[in-house]
Amino acid sequence: MKLPWLGVPQQAMAGLNKDVAESVGLKDQPAIELGDILKNSPAEKAGLKPGDIIVKLNGEALERGDEPEELPSIFSRKIRRMDVGDTVTLSVLEGKDKALKDVKVELTERPRGANLAERYYSEDLGFGVREMVFMDTYVRKLAPDAKGVVVSIIKPQSSAAAAKLQGNDLITEMNGEPVAGLEQFKQAFEEIRKAKAKDALVLVVLRDGNTQTIRIEPPQ
């Protein structure tokens, strides 16, 4: 199923609280301020900029949540109910005392999510990995073409768990060689395990912005 999107991740939207909204002349109006606008996205092509404040969607006031923090998820759900190729009209405030400006945005297909990523599992060492998707590079502030595989699962009491490998670690190197992607990881991993079944597997991972080296000792 193809999901539409604007090119502004939900994490890059913020619902305005009452005081901030009133400071820009929006009394009792739900509004969302935009943060990152992704390059070459529908939002950027339409002229939206960081700091723009969305006040209406297709001529209607934004749906109100119990708290301002809920506004981005409510807004994102409305966008997801639309179709790829639909054009939406956003009424945008660019600053205090400015008139609302209507911006038309043609929705494109949302990049594939982690739930649809291809996966590989190592039974003997007790961990699984998946291919990287757009949000993996976005949340880590990496280049869109960054390489690696993401740890998707750790089996309790496994060699990987003992080595303190963690879910969501980004594996960038294995036994001194760069990891280019899932297929390359799978092939190299199986060759290493076949040739050096009793040797430690040495992984370089990116975790919380820091690089760490993980040595996984196989079951003897």
Buried (B, 14 or more C-beta within 10 A) or exposed (E): EEBBBBBBBEEBBBBBEEEBBEEBEBEEBBBBBBBBBBEEBBBBBBEBEEEBBBBBBEEEEBEBBEEBEBBBEBBBEBBEEBEEEEEBBBBBBBEEEEEBEEBEBBBBEBBEEBEEBEBBBBEEBBBBBBBBBBBBBBEBEBEEEBBBBBBBBBBEEBBBBEBEBBEBBBBBBBBEEEBEEBEBBBEBBEEBBEEEEEEBBBBBBBBEEEEBEBEBEBEE
